[in-house]
Amino acid sequence: MIIKNGLVFNENCVFEKKDIYIENNIIVDSIEKVTDKTEIDASGNYVIPGLIDTHIHGATGHDFCDKDAKGLISIAKYLKSNGITAFCPTSMTLKKELLKEIFNTATTDLPKDCANIVGIHMEGPFLSKEKKGAQDATFIVTPQVDMFKELNEACNGMIKIITMAPECDGGLEFIKEMSKTVSISLGHTTANYDMAKQAFDLGATRATHLFNAMPAFNHRDPSVVGAALDSENAFVELISDGIHIHPSMVRATFKMFTDDKVILISDAMMATGMENGSYELGGQKVTMKDKKATLADGTIAGSATNLFDCMRKAVSFGIPLESAIKACTKNPAVSINVFDKMGSISVGKLANLVILDKDLNIKNVI
Ligand SMILES: [Zn+2]
């Protein structure tokens, strides 16, 4: 396949007019290497890498934690049709035995019209009860290396990210021992600056939904936010659905951290892609009205906006298009070590591509 005349988001994260050659779903460097010479005319359109959502619980009425392979396929189809070509299904705080069964479903072979699963994001159960957000405190436990290893074995080593609170008993020891195996993300935490800085120095590389479920960015205790800013290797997740974070804070975050370090995520739950109504997240009842999902007590419970729409929102908040795309493609890929296969339009990588018109409407997902 050949994609002609598009404005292509290139390896330097700028747009450039060029053609893309695809053979066996891989981008190749010349037309001679292409067997099927079908052309797609992308004149006047953008061509960007498929988006990668590294924090998503569900969509289309299904949740990863339903431990239902068919539901996972439905989520993955929805994502692909919305330009998200890879994702990390994300778990909630639940019992170990149940998590094992859930994680096992991620090993399912997905049909061709689905987004690829590129790893599991394990959100809990090693969290702070004080900052549980929409997580069920009943199942929160202290960080345990053995438990993590058992869960990781249940899915053939697919856990790529673990969200945890470093201040819990054994938290720092866990980070020290496991940071080479899994990307440690600080979240649902009461950590102050010093604790968070220590966690980053020991190998944590990420902060989960920055600003949400952590102490505020305070002038005398800048908490996880300040510690992430002072740590060279830290990526920060940001939910830019327009509900979790004020647009001004989205702009401030891109300015502070630069577009090298921000990863946009959806944190989407099962109501995404659905009508207003009652749904569930991690065993708790959630009401979704006009894209806002809340528990009975008003706590925000995940989002109802997919990553593509989060990217568009970020642009509408004033984030440059190139920066917003980078935060949904290259940065998430680098953060989970899959940038050699996806996350940019480069020779040798998967031809996961989205063609958009100038108003950022999806024309085609490849
Ligand atoms: Zn989440």
Residues whose N, C-alpha, C, O or C-beta is under 5 A from the ligand:
A	BS01	ZN	E123 D267
